[in-house]
């Protein structure tokens, strides 16, 4: 039994489980599935086609391993922009005057497409505005399935003729989703993303 490090190519990465599928250079006919990825790598580093270093704790047991680093494979496998920071993108209106009933929870996916927000982003920078059918009213926002009472609160709106506006850093779940709950009244919500944290 010996500790070894082998090179491979990332074939798939699941940011929800932090596991990857890796094709080793020495064994190109066999792909390792469900290899844990070190917590020091962020969610945008597990790009398909990226080269990686796999640490084997027991070289005779391919399941006793961890991906400890990823790096560029020529021009592929490079996160753009580089991970580990706040990245500003052109503003994209992702929610446009969506009515959410008092007490109801609406789920929105904010990654992919033309949003400029990659899957694997941890949080988004957003401009939020809303109006309400009565007052006082506010919004609770959390990663999808998260605790809405202990994350981000926007409001309190004290007039039915006013519109609340503000900015927030909103945490995302592993699928790039958030939940928004209206409290106190039906709220009509608009949200524009303009950056993300990876």
N, C-alpha and C positions, 0 to 999 in steps of 0.2 A: 504494500500500500504506500503510495507516495502522492504528494501534492504536485500537480502540474498545471501549466497554463497553456491553452491551445487557442489558435485563431479560428474565427468562424465568420459567417455572414448571417445577419439578422434576416429571418424569413417572415416572421410575424411578431407583433408585440401587442400585448393586452394591457392598457394602462389601468384597468380596473383591478386586475390580479397582480400586476407588475411581474408578469412572466413573458418569456419570449420563446419562439421556435428558432433554433439555430442549426445551420448547416456547417459542420466542421470541415476545414480544409483537408484533414487527413482521412475523413470518412464521407466523401461526397455523395455516397449512395444512401446515407442514413441521416435523417434530421432528428435532432433532439427536441422534444416537445415539453412545454411547461417548465422551462429553466428559469429559476428565480433571477430577477434583475436587481442589482445592488441599489439600495435606497439613495445612494449618492448621485445616481443618474436621474435626471428629470424626465417627465413624461414625453417630451418631444425629442429625446435622444435615441429612442428605439425605432429609428426609421428603417423600413424595409430596404435591404441592400447595403446597409451600413456594415462595415467590418466591426468585429467585436473580439474582446479577450474574455475567454471563459476559464474560470478557475475551477479545477477538479480537485476536491478534497481527497477522493479515492479514484485513481486513474482507471481502475477496473470497474467502477460503477458510474456510468454516464448520467445517472439521475442525481448524483451527489455533487452538484456543480452550481455555480452562480456566474452570471454575466457581470464582470467588474468594470468594463469600459467599452465604449463604442467610439468609432472614429470613421473618418471619411473613406469611401471606397472610390478613389479617383474623384470624379465630379458628383457622384451620387452619395447618398447617406450623410449629407450635410444639412442640418436643420437651418432653415432660412426664416428669419434671422436666428443667430445663435441662441441657445436656451439659457435659462437662468436669470432672466431679467424682465423688466417691464418693456414691452414692445408696443409702440404706438402704430396704429394702422389708420387708413382713411375711414372716416365715420360711415357706418352702415346702419340704417334704421331697420331693426330686426322685429320690433313690435310696434304696430301702428294703430293707435286708438282702439285697442282691444278692451272690451268691457268685461270686467270680472265682478261677479255678484258678491255681495257682502258675505263673508265667511267662506267663499269658494276658493279653491286652489287651482291655478292654471300652470301647466308645465310648458316650458319653451326650450328648444335646442338652439344654442347660440354659436356653434362651431360649424366649420365646413362651408361649402358653397362659396358664395362671393363675400362672406363675412370677413375674410382675412384672419379668422381665429382658427388655429389648428386644433385637431383632436389631441388631447393630452395637455391642453392649457389648464392651469390650476384655477385661474380666476380671470375675470374680464374687467376692464375699465369701461364704465357706462354712464351715459347721461340719461336720466329718468325724469319723466314728467307724468302727472296724472291730474284728472279732475274727478269730482265725486258728486253723487246725486244728493247727498245730505252731509251734514257735518256733526261732529268731527270725524275724520276718516284718515286712515294711513295704510301703507303697504308693508307686509312682512315678506322678505326675500331670503331664500336659502338654496343651497345645492339641492337638486331633486332628491326627495326622500329625507332631507335634513330637518333639523329642528327649527321650524319657522319662528318660534318664540325666542330663540337665542342667536339669531344671526343679524341680518340688516333690516332696519326699520326706516321707512321714508314717510314723512308727513310730520305732523298732523295738519291736515287741511281744514281750516275753520270757516270756509265760505264756499257756497256752491257756485259762485261766479268766478272764483280764482282757480289757478292752475299751479300746483306745486312743481318745482323744478330743482334738480340737484344732480350731483355726481356721486358715484360709489364704486368701490372695488367689490365685485360680487364673486364669491367662491362658486366654482362649478363642480358637478359630480364627474365621475370618470367618463361619462358619455357627453359631456359638455352641456348639461341641462341645468336649469334653475326652476324653482317653484316660486310663484308669486301668489300671496293671499291678500285679498281686500278685507279690511276691517272697518266697520262702522257704516259702510255704504257701498253701493256699486261704484267701482272706480274704473275710469277709462284711462288705459295705460299706454304710453309710448316709451320705447327704449331704443337708444342708439349706442352701439358698441364702437369704441375708438382705441382699444388697446387690450392687451392680455398679459398675464404673468405665466411664465412657463416654468 
